[in-house]
Each structure stands twice: as C-alpha cells, then as structure tokens.
Amino acid sequence: MKSVPKLKQLASDHADQGLVLIGIHSTERSDTLEEFVKKHGITYPVAVDVGRATTTRFGVDSFPDYYLIDRHGKLRFADLANDEIERAVKLLLAEPPPLAEVLRDVGAKAQRRDQRILAVWGNEAQQKEAAPGLKGDRDFAQFLRYEYQVVNLDAEEHAELAQQHGVDRSAALVAMTADGRVLGRLDARVNDHAAVKAFLETHQVPMKDAEALWTAALAQAERENKRVLVHLGAPW
Amino acid sequence: MNISARMVAVTALLIAPAAAQSDDFAREGKDRELKDRLEGQLSPALHANRWMNTDGKDLELSSLHGKVVLIDFWGTW
C-alpha cells in the first residue's frame, strides 16, 4: 500500500506544478475519521463518503484505490497500480492546462498589477527564433517584468484564439489589456529587439500622472463627501 | 484537409475498437468493467457527506480544472 507519507511527499513535491491530492474515506460510520486523519497528519482535503455513494460511482472495489484526473477534468486512470502513481502523475502534470485557465490566471495577475498581457505566438522552433527579440539589457528585463504578463501560445493548439488575434502560423507578438482586449500585433521582425522594445513601449499601460490623479481624487472626495486613502506602492 | 484525408480519418473512427487503455501503465482491480468505461470520460462528480481540511467548504472537481487531481480511495468494507 502506498503509505500516506509517500503520497504526502508526492503532493508537496508537485504542488506548485498543480498536483492536488484528495482522500475519500468510504465508511458506514464516520466517527473514527478525525483520529485517523490526525494520527497520519493528513492535511489535504478528505471527503467522508458515508454509505459509499461516491466510492460506488467510481467503481472502487478494494482499498486503497488510486484514480487520476487530468487538467481538463477527464478521468485518465481508474485504479492505477501503486508503483505507477508517480510516473502517471508526472505524465499528466506535463500536459498543458486548458487555455481558459491559463488566460484566467494571467489575466488576474495582470489586473492586480495593472499590467498588459503579452502573447508570444509560435511553435517551439518559432519561440526559439523569436527569443532574441525579447532579450535585452537589465533595464529592459525589468521593464518587461513590471509592465507585462507573458504567455507563450502555439497557434496549432489554440486555433480559435489565434484567429481572434489575427495570427496565422508564423511567430507573432500580441499585446492585450488585462481583460484580453487586443491592442496591437507585431508579426514582422519579432526577433529584432529594437522593434520589439518599441512595440512593447507603445502598448504599455500609460504612466499615470501623480498630480493629476491626486487632484481628481480630491475633487471626487469632495463631491461624495469622502476621505482619500493614499496607497504608495511599487510594482515589485 | 483534402477529401481523401478526411475520408481516412472518418474510416479510422468507425473501425477503431473501444479499447479503454492505450498506454503502458499497469492498472489494478479484478472487475474492470465500470472502471474501463469511466476512463477517458469526464470524471464523475465527488459527493461527500462532509469534508475535512477544507475550512468547512464543499470541494468540487469542476473548481479544480487546470490541476491534476490524485484521488486516494480508502476505508473498510
């Protein structure tokens, strides 16, 4: 039996790649479960399945049974052999998440940090070819980090989105707002750093004039009979 | 896609056997009828009488899209 410590180790080793471990305790009575969970230091989610409805629905016929679900919610392995768990987990972790999830995460980050999104379109070979365009000095690296959330996309895998972005099968850069509105596209000279830098500077979030912001806030506060809370911050 | 390629694709779909596993991973379980049918489909939902270690919230598989979920079924008959 794959012991709980080994499973916990696997879960923590791969948590940042998106592995989630769930226990389902099948029972007729749930009174001793608290002790069991505490004794084994189980901190991951545990479902108590009194009466075995879920256990039966999954076709479980002995304990323990291991099931693996991929990033698209598909059940890929039902009752996997103990020794295969790690290999199967690694296989599924290597698969990319659904595009919607990727864009949602990237969009949420860009929203929070007041950034744009940069989609770097191209297959693996094209991504390598385009890489020099995004390589610059330290100031540029900082600028890119502050101003953009970068996501790499393959037009063959995401044909519909590629079409929306006006991208065909060649390498391209697309700048978008945090909520996904396309601002501009660069399809020629994507490996030309000067061209890329100019493109990114054109589409970055405009610098806000501190004084103008302050004056506007004061005026609005006066109209609405409120205070102004000043948050001094930086992108890092 | 040209006509002949499309025809080949359709033909392949019609004659492919309903094999559940086309990978090289070992499975367990004496009775695999239901398990093999479930594999490759969207996972059944999880229903629990209660959840532990979730701050009292019900956990739904649909909220875990994008993640890889390893489920450990255990208990006593």
Interface residues (C-beta under 8 A of the other chain):
Chain A: K2 L7 L10 A11 H14 Q17 G18 L19 V20 L21 I22 G23 I24 H25 S26 T27 S30 L33 E34 V37 I42 T43 Y44 P45 V46 A47 V48 D49 V50 G51 R52 A53 T54 T55 R57 F58 G59 V60 D61 S62 F63 P64 D65 Y66 Y67 L68 I69 D70 R71 H72 G73 K74 L75 R76 F77 A78 D79 L80 A81 N82 D83 E84 I85 R87 A88 V89 L92 L93 P97 P98 A100 E101 V102 D105
Chain B: F25 A26 R27 E28 G29 K30 D31 R32 E33 L34 K35 D36 L38 E39 G40 Q41 L42 S43 P44 L46 H47 A48 N49 R50 W51 M52 N53 T54 L59 L61 S62 L64 H65 G66 K67 V68 V69 L70 I71 D72 F73 W74 G75 T76 W77
